[in-house]
Amino acid sequence: MSADIIKGKELAHKLKEEMSKEVLFLKEQGLVPHLTVILIGDNPASKSYVNGKKKASGETGISSDVIEMGVSTSEKELLKKIQELNNDQSVHGILVQLPLPKHIDEQHVIEAISPAKDVDGFHPINIGRMITGKDTFLPCTPSGILTMLKSYDVTIEGKHAVIIGRSNIVGKPVGQLLLNENATVTYCHSKTTNLIDFTSKADILIVAVGRPNAIREEHIKEGAAVIDVGINRLEDGSLTGDVDFDAVFEKASYISPVPRGVGPMTITMLLQNTIKAAKGLSKSER
Ligand code: GUN
C-alpha cells in the first residue's frame, strides 16, 4: 500500500480562486477586505512569512499593508498602534507577527486586538468560542489541517487522533477542532514517555515536533492519515518536515508533504478569516 498525498498547495490554490470571486463580489458592493500586518524587528523568518501573507492577499484581491516597527518599539507604542487599528473602520483584520522581542508581553498584545479583527484566532474570547464549538475565527494552521482532512474525505468521527506538540498556535487548538469533530484525541509532547505506544495507535497523526525525521515508519499505524506540520530548514537551504516522508508514504493511507502541504493552507485560512472579518460576522464585538 502507498498513501494518497494531501496536496495542500493545490487545495489552497482552489480555495483562493473561490475566495477571489467572493472578494470581487464584495468589492462590487463597496466592501474592500483589508488586512493589516504588524512586523516588529527584522527576524528573517518572520519577514518571509509576512511577505507570503501579503502576496497571497494580493492574489486574492484582498488589500493589505504591513506596518514595520523597529526592534526597540516599546509595548506601549505597539498597544497604541493596535488601538488605532481597532478604531479604524477600513481595517478588518489585524495580525501581529510572532514571536515578539522579549521586552514585549505577547499575551498583552494578543488581548489588545479586538476579537472582531483577530484573524489569527489567538484572542482568549475566540479561543473560548472555538473550544465551545461556536462560530469564530479559527486559528489558521489548525483550521487548514482540518480543511485538508475534510477535503480528502478522511473520516474523523470516532477515529483516534494523536497530536504530537502542544503549542498554543498548533497542537492545542488542532486537538480541540478534532474533538469538536468527534475524534478521540490524545496529546503527546516533549515529556511523553514511549511516544510510539501512542503514535502506533493513531488513525490520524498530527506531527508538530520541529525536528526532521522525528516520525518514522515504525511510529505509524498501517493506513493512518499523517499530517506533517514541521518546517525545518536543512543545511543546503531546502525545507523538510518532521516526518520521514518516503518511508511513511509506504505505510500510511494519507500523508501531507513539506513543502506544499500545511504551509500554503495556513495562509489561505488567514485570507478566509479576513473575508469573514470584513463581512462582520461578529459585529457585536467591534
Ligand atoms: N508566527 C508563526 N506562526 C504565526 C501565526 O500563525 N500567526 C502569527 N501572528 N505569528 C506567527
Residues whose N, C-alpha, C, O or C-beta is under 5 A from the ligand:
A	BS01	GUN	L95 V96 Q97 L98 P99 D120
